[in-house]
């Protein structure tokens, strides 16, 4: 910290921060890959893995993720450790984030939609979060205050970008909204473009039989299979049929 710095600016120590972010990103990716592999083995009935139940209640893996993030966050705030503990806590937080975001759709819909079309929002969000993590590893610092005396302008810029990212999320552009937190242009484009028909934005602002509704349903037809959808299928597995869900 320089003599002129009053301690209120967001600054980064590259020797510590970059290492911690790298560990966080690596733990996030590895945990997500391992988790998806295990759950798909459980779904197919192969291997030694089974669902965890306590007293007849299925314990979802985002529960473990929440506790891991809480433990890492509290330890970081209480002890503000240096190397190697800051990297260890970053890895624990990254693992917990992967477990939690992999079931994002469950705590969004408050329903066990993991293997349904709605459950694919979890994979969209994880892909977006992974891209954000990669950008951070490469040196992107979206909230670093380099504006000097123009802190009001800096704060306004951040607030406007957050609004664009929120609009993108409301329009059903999960990955774009998350990536837009780091790359403002992505959030802006996603916020301007048409919303998906199933999104909260479309349900509120696109009346049925309106021009925008027709354009949205044509752009995102029900059951449409885009390249992104095929990629999600390879990671998440095909959606469960109604019979599979009942089973």
BELVENTA-V942698 format. One line per field, one symbol per residue. phi: phi as a letter, one per 20 degrees, with the letter a starting at -180 (. if undefined). psi: psi as a letter, one per 40 degrees, with the letter a starting at -180 (. if undefined). burial: 1 if it has 24 or more other C-alpha atoms within 12 Angstrom, else 0. A space follows every 50 residues. Layout:
phi=???
psi=???
burial=???
This chain:
phi=.ffeeeneeeccegfefffffffffffffffffffffffffffemdneeb feccmndfefffffffffffffffffffdkfefeffffffffffffffff ffdgffeeelbedgedgffffffgffffffffffffffofcfdfedemfe ffffffgfffffffffffffeneffffffffddgfffffffeffefgefg fffeddggmffffffffffcffnfcegfffffgfeenfgffffffff
psi=hideheeeihihhddddddddddddddddddddddddddddddeeiieii ihihfehhhieeddddddddddddddddegiahedddddddddddddddd defdddedefigfdeiddeedddddddddddddddddeehgdehheebef ddddddddddddddddddddeegddddddeddgdddddddddiiiideid ddddegiheidddddddddgiheigidddddddddeiiiiiddddd.
burial=00000000000000001111111111111011101101110010000000 00000000011111110111111001000000000111111111111111 11111100000011111111111111111111110100001110000000 00000001001111111111111111111111110111011011111110 11000100000110011001000000000001101111110000000
